[in-house]
Amino acid sequence: MDRNEEMIHNAENTENADAEAYNLVARLMHWIVAACVIGMFALGLWMVDLGYYDPWRKDAPEIHKSIGMILLAVMIFRLFWRMIKGVPEPLSSHSKLEKTGAHLAHIGLYGLLFAIMVTGYLISTADGRTISVFGLLDIPAFGSLFDNQEDIAGIVHFYLAVGVIALASLHALAALKHHFLDKDNTLMRMIRMPKR
């Protein structure tokens, strides 16, 4: 492909991307969830090693649980929004394998995130205590539903969190590959405003 053909190809990609960019609500939720997931993973790793007399020993888990409950609400709304508004079609330049991989990755990310939040709830409410969301709202507890609930849910919660970080990293690498190697507008559709 010579330089003129490449410029025409890039212009067509930009035009297609603008026509099918993600809407503002979808983009905001994507980046908010991404930031929360990374922050929650880091906070979770940090807080489990806090000593008994550390001043953050009580506050860090409360922050973690509160953000987790807000994130659950955001994810439910995000799923509802996705069903109502749909998502842009993949670029025509994407191979069938790339389209299938992206679809499966999105299903995996949603599934893992909801499973993480369910296990987090099971950890936090095993003793029958409610979850206070920054002191503004109390989420009721069902108490212990099975033996060793807190420990079992805690182990599952950890491995699910590692899994979602691994899959999110793969997702990010795929977006960077599209942007820098394929030079298409996959990434930009989640960043810039669509043209009207």
Beta strands, then each sheet from edge to edge (+ up, - down):
strand 1: 131-133
strand 2: 137-139
sheet 1: 1+ 2-
end
